[in-house]
Amino acid sequence: MNPVSKLSGSVAKEMIDLLGAECFLTSLADREAYSWDNTGYRMLPDAVALANNQDQVCGVLRLCTEHHIPVTPRGAGTGNVGGSLPVQGGIVLSLQRLNRILEVSVPDRYVVVETGVVNADLQSKLKEYALFWPPDPSSSRACSIGGNIAMCSAGPGAVRWGVTRDWVLGLDAVLMDGSTLRTGGRTTKGVVGLDLTRLLTGSEGTLAVITRAVLKVASLPEQRYLSRVSFSSVEQATAAVVQLLSSPVLPSAIEFLDGTALDLLRRETSLDIPGEARAMLLLEVAGGAHGLKELANDMIEKIKRFNPLSCSPPVDGPEAVMVWEARSALAPILKKLAPKRINEDVVVPVSRLPSLMDGLQGISKESGIPIINFGHAGNGNIHVNLLVDPKDQPTMSRVPGVLDRLFRLVLDLDGSLSGEHGVGTQKRDYIAWELDANCLNLQREIKNIFDPLGLLNPGKVWPARTITA
Ligand SMILES: Cc1cc2nc3c(=O)[nH]c(=O)nc-3n(C[C@H](O)[C@H](O)[C@H](O)COP(=O)(O)OP(=O)(O)OC[C@H]3O[C@@H](n4cnc5c(N)ncnc54)[C@H](O)[C@@H]3O)c2cc1C
C-alpha cells in the first residue's frame, strides 16, 4: 500500500490527536524542510512528526507499527550517509524538541540529557562545571547528541579520548512497538547482562529511537597547545605519526593534511605554509597548564628526526583557533575545486598509514581522478576526497572502480570502510566486504528482533527489505 494513503484520514487524525496539529506537518514546504542531509540527496517524507517528549515518541512508533508506516528518526540532519533520509517515505520523526539537559552530577561525573540537545550546547553547559563530553565532531554546533550516539561520532580528540561509545553510560529508548527500554545506568562500572548500550550506540537509528542518555564526562583541560609541523613528503609525515603514537605522552589531536590540501589552504586562508610543504601535521596537547608548553616542545623535538621543513612554536588562544578554523574550512573549500566531492572516511591501524597513503597516491595517478586526503591521522582515520564532475562521463565511469580499489586497499591493511560517518544508504553495498557471513546474518537477526516488520529506518545499513502491509 502506498504510504501516502496510509497517512490520510484516520491515521493523520490519530497523529494530530497525539502531537497537536502544529507538530504533525504535512505541507509540501514542511516536508521539504526535513527531506535532506549532508549527502546532498533529498527524499520527501509523507509527513513529519515533531516529538516533544518520550510519550509522544512511543505514540508515533505505536501508530506507525499499527498502520505499517516506515519511520525515520532524525536529529539535526547533518549526517553524511543518508541515515535520516526517508528512503521509503512515511514519517520523519524529529527529536530536536527533546532538548533538555536534565542533570549534571559532578562527583559522579555524568550528565543526563534528552537526545535532541545540540552537542555544543551541552559543552557550554558542562564548561560551567569545568567538565566536557569528549566526542567532538566538526559539526558540533549543529548536530544532536542523539545523532552522535546513533552514529558513534567522533572528531580530532578521539586519539586521546576515544569515540562516542566510550562516553555513554546508559540510554532510554523506544522500540518500534512503542514500548520503552532502559539500558546501562549511572555508574562507570556495571557488568549485569549484555551491553545493550553499546549495541544501540552506532546502530544508526535502525534498532530503536533513543530519547535520553546518561553520558560520562571528563575534566575540561585547563590548557591546550597546538603546533604545526610541515614536511616535504607524505611518507615523512606518516612515519612521524607512527612514532608519536609509540611515545608515552598521547597528544589530544594528530591531524594530517596532504599537499593538495595545503595548496588549497595557502590559496584560501592566511595560514603561513612553506611553499615546498607536501604534508602537514597539526599536533595538539591538552591538560593542566603547568608544564604543558614544555611537553608540546618536547614532542616537536622528537619529531625533528623526521626532518620536517618547519615546526611552528606551540600556540594557544586565538592563534590556535585560527588554525583549527582553517582545518575545518577544508571540506567547504574543496567544493570550489570540483562540482562534486565524494568523501570517504576510511580507517586503518596507524602503523599502516604510510601504506594507505602510498596506495592512494597510486590509485589517483592511475585513475586520473584527483584525490585529496586529510583527517584524524592519530586514529588512522583519513577523509579521502575524490574530486569529480558528474557531467564528465568518462571520469564518472571510473569512480566505482576507484572506490572498489580504495576499499580493497583499506581491508587488505586490516582497516575499516568507515571511521566515523557510518553506513546509511551510502556504504551498504560494501558492508559484506568487511563483515563475514556469520556477522552479517547475526546483525540481520538482531535487527529483526528489534524491528520485525522492518519499519524503523528502512533501507539503511543492510539491503532493503520489503514492507508487508
Ligand atoms: C560540516 C560537517 C562536519 C562533520 N564532521 C563530523 C566529524 O568530525 N565526525 C563525525 O563523526 N561526523 C561528522 N559529521 C557527520 C554528522 O554531523 C554526525 O554523524 C552527527 O553525529 C549526526 O548528528 P545529527 O543530529 O545531525 O543526526 P542526523 O543526521 O539527523 O541522523 C544521523 C543518524 O542518526 C539517527 N538518529 C538521529 N537521532 C536519533 C535518535 N535520537 N535515536 C535514534 N536514531 C537517531 C538517524 O536516523 C540517522 O540514521 C559532520 C557533518 C557535517 C555536515
The ligand as a MOL file (V3000), in Angstrom:
LIG
                    3D

  0  0  0     0  0            999 V3000
M  V30 BEGIN CTAB
M  V30 COUNTS 53 58 0 0 0
M  V30 BEGIN ATOM
M  V30 1 C 30.2060 20.0370 8.3390 0
M  V30 2 C 30.0710 18.6480 8.9200 0
M  V30 3 C 31.1160 18.1420 9.6570 0
M  V30 4 C 31.0150 16.8590 10.2100 0
M  V30 5 N 32.0520 16.3950 10.9480 0
M  V30 6 C 31.9550 15.1870 11.5350 0
M  V30 7 C 33.0310 14.7110 12.3590 0
M  V30 8 O 34.0290 15.3860 12.5860 0
M  V30 9 N 32.8920 13.4810 12.9080 0
M  V30 10 C 31.7670 12.7280 12.7220 0
M  V30 11 O 31.7000 11.6340 13.2750 0
M  V30 12 N 30.7560 13.1480 11.9410 0
M  V30 13 C 30.8120 14.3570 11.3590 0
M  V30 14 N 29.7710 14.8070 10.5820 0
M  V30 15 C 28.5850 13.9470 10.3980 0
M  V30 16 C 27.4180 14.2300 11.3740 0
M  V30 17 O 27.4830 15.5520 11.8790 0
M  V30 18 C 27.3870 13.2340 12.5360 0
M  V30 19 O 27.1120 11.9370 12.0520 0
M  V30 20 C 26.3510 13.6030 13.6080 0
M  V30 21 O 26.5290 12.8050 14.7550 0
M  V30 22 C 24.9070 13.4740 13.1310 0
M  V30 23 O 24.0760 14.0910 14.0900 0
M  V30 24 P 22.6380 14.6480 13.6720 0
M  V30 25 O 21.9700 15.1200 14.9050 0
M  V30 26 O 22.7700 15.6460 12.5880 0
M  V30 27 O 21.9420 13.3140 13.1580 0
M  V30 28 P 21.1000 13.0630 11.8320 0
M  V30 29 O 21.9180 13.4010 10.6340 0
M  V30 30 O 19.7750 13.7010 11.9640 0
M  V30 31 O 20.9110 11.4990 11.9210 0
M  V30 32 C 22.0230 10.6440 11.7500 0
M  V30 33 C 21.5410 9.2070 12.0180 0
M  V30 34 O 21.2050 9.0710 13.3820 0
M  V30 35 C 19.8440 8.6230 13.5290 0
M  V30 36 N 19.3300 9.3130 14.7020 0
M  V30 37 C 19.3760 10.6340 14.9810 0
M  V30 38 N 18.8570 10.8660 16.1900 0
M  V30 39 C 18.4630 9.6690 16.6840 0
M  V30 40 C 17.8480 9.2500 17.9030 0
M  V30 41 N 17.5540 10.1120 18.8800 0
M  V30 42 N 17.5720 7.9440 18.0730 0
M  V30 43 C 17.8760 7.0400 17.1130 0
M  V30 44 N 18.4640 7.3840 15.9470 0
M  V30 45 C 18.7570 8.6780 15.7460 0
M  V30 46 C 19.1740 8.9700 12.2260 0
M  V30 47 O 18.1100 8.0910 11.9480 0
M  V30 48 C 20.3090 8.8020 11.2390 0
M  V30 49 O 20.4400 7.4550 10.8790 0
M  V30 50 C 29.8490 16.0740 10.0020 0
M  V30 51 C 28.7990 16.6040 9.2400 0
M  V30 52 C 28.9090 17.8760 8.7150 0
M  V30 53 C 27.7530 18.4330 7.9240 0
M  V30 END ATOM
M  V30 BEGIN BOND
M  V30 1 1 1 2
M  V30 2 1 2 3
M  V30 3 2 2 52
M  V30 4 2 3 4
M  V30 5 1 4 5
M  V30 6 1 4 50
M  V30 7 2 5 6
M  V30 8 1 6 7
M  V30 9 1 6 13
M  V30 10 2 7 8
M  V30 11 1 7 9
M  V30 12 1 9 10
M  V30 13 2 10 11
M  V30 14 1 10 12
M  V30 15 2 12 13
M  V30 16 1 13 14
M  V30 17 1 14 15
M  V30 18 1 14 50
M  V30 19 1 15 16
M  V30 20 1 16 17
M  V30 21 1 16 18
M  V30 22 1 18 19
M  V30 23 1 18 20
M  V30 24 1 20 21
M  V30 25 1 20 22
M  V30 26 1 22 23
M  V30 27 1 23 24
M  V30 28 2 24 25
M  V30 29 1 24 26
M  V30 30 1 24 27
M  V30 31 1 27 28
M  V30 32 2 28 29
M  V30 33 1 28 30
M  V30 34 1 28 31
M  V30 35 1 31 32
M  V30 36 1 32 33
M  V30 37 1 33 34
M  V30 38 1 33 48
M  V30 39 1 34 35
M  V30 40 1 35 36
M  V30 41 1 35 46
M  V30 42 1 36 37
M  V30 43 1 36 45
M  V30 44 2 37 38
M  V30 45 1 38 39
M  V30 46 1 39 40
M  V30 47 2 39 45
M  V30 48 1 40 41
M  V30 49 2 40 42
M  V30 50 1 42 43
M  V30 51 2 43 44
M  V30 52 1 44 45
M  V30 53 1 46 47
M  V30 54 1 46 48
M  V30 55 1 48 49
M  V30 56 2 50 51
M  V30 57 1 51 52
M  V30 58 1 52 53
M  V30 END BOND
M  V30 END CTAB
M  END
